[in-house]
């Protein structure tokens, strides 16, 4: 599948979606008349898919394009355009599926990395929280133990005062 660079000539009559091309150029593009070709603005990357009408009156270095199609790809009369056979729909779909798969795989990889990082952060935070909780629980437990011991001593002292030193509880 070869490509050609041709000079653009604006068509005199509106014919959106159709171009006129010298019949001798069709075999170079690997097409017959009434087939699709892509017109590519190599500067902007914009593309238009159009139907070829073979015409022996069109010069071999030019392609006749409608104003609407030129506007679509951002070219004007006298500019050069890259002309190439439109790939079959199945090829376009395969390429689109491959691109989507690659994009999806890259996204999944980023997501996986993000989930792993977050899981690590959560694990580290949980370990730190667990350690802090153990320390605080130990402090509270020791304080409760001291308060309970003090309270027990005060209760014993109060009972002793009320009943006398020789009475046992």
DAVEN-V775034 format. One record per run of one state. SS is the DSSP state (alpha for helix, beta for strand, coil for the rest). FROM is the first residue (numbers start at 1). LEN is the number of residues. If there is no record, write none. Layout:
# DAVEN-V775034
SS;FROM;LEN
SS;FROM;LEN
This chain:
# DAVEN-V775034
coil;1;2
beta;3;8
coil;11;7
beta;18;4
coil;22;1
alpha;23;7
coil;30;6
beta;36;5
coil;41;6
beta;47;8
coil;55;7
beta;62;4
coil;66;1
alpha;67;7
coil;74;6
beta;80;6
coil;86;3
alpha;89;75
coil;164;6
